[in-house]
């Protein structure tokens, strides 16, 4: 499996956990972000992009479950503007 395949699989693991209406946008954004970070990592290290570098990047970026939480809409039970009424 090459670096692009690893990133695609990772993005798919994240996207499947999101609401359908959000999946394509998040997948596009995340794929671009990871591609840029991988290229920057390659530039800094002075070696070409490879699967091992992609695995390291994805491991540092976080588990797909955790990353998906970052992209999920926030569910608020109490509007922050009304919070003072509950104290």
C-alpha positions in Angstrom: 0.0 0.0 0.0 1.5 3.4 -1.0 1.2 6.7 0.9 -1.9 7.9 -1.1 -3.7 4.6 -0.4 -3.1 5.0 3.3 -4.4 8.5 3.3 -7.4 7.6 1.3 -8.2 4.7 3.7 -7.8 6.9 6.7 -10.0 9.7 5.3 -12.7 7.0 4.5 -12.5 5.8 8.1 -13.1 9.3 9.3 -15.8 10.2 6.8 -17.9 7.2 7.4 -18.5 8.3 11.0 -19.8 11.7 10.0 -23.3 12.8 8.9 -23.8 12.1 5.2 -24.3 15.8 4.2 -20.8 16.5 5.7 -18.8 13.6 4.4 -17.7 14.8 1.0 -16.6 18.3 2.3 -14.7 16.9 5.2 -13.1 14.2 3.2 -11.9 16.7 0.6 -10.6 19.0 3.3 -8.9 16.3 5.3 -7.3 14.7 2.3 -5.8 18.1 1.2 -4.6 18.8 4.8 -2.9 15.4 5.1 -1.4 15.7 1.7 0.1 19.1 2.5 1.4 17.9 5.9 2.9 14.8 4.3 4.7 16.9 1.6 6.0 19.3 4.3 7.3 16.3 6.3 9.0 15.0 3.2 10.6 18.4 2.5 11.9 18.7 6.1 13.3 15.2 6.1 14.8 15.5 2.7 13.5 12.2 1.6 10.7 11.2 -0.7 7.1 10.5 0.4 6.7 6.8 1.3 4.2 4.6 3.1 6.2 4.6 6.3 6.2 8.4 6.4 2.4 8.4 5.8 1.8 5.9 8.6 3.8 8.0 11.0 1.9 11.2 10.0 -1.5 9.4 10.4 -0.5 8.0 13.7 0.5 11.4 15.0 -2.7 13.0 13.5 -4.8 10.8 15.7 -7.1 7.8 15.6 -9.9 8.2 13.0 -12.6 8.0 15.7 -11.0 11.0 17.5 -10.5 12.9 14.3 -14.2 12.4 13.3 -15.3 13.9 16.7 -13.4 17.1 15.7 -15.5 17.4 12.6 -18.9 16.4 14.1 -21.4 19.2 14.7 -21.6 20.4 18.3 -24.8 19.3 20.0 -25.8 21.8 22.6 -28.5 21.1 25.1 -28.5 24.4 26.8 -27.7 27.6 24.8 -24.7 29.2 26.3 -26.6 32.5 26.4 -29.2 30.8 28.8 -26.6 29.2 31.0 -26.8 31.8 33.7 -30.4 30.8 34.3 -29.3 27.3 35.4 -26.8 28.5 38.1 
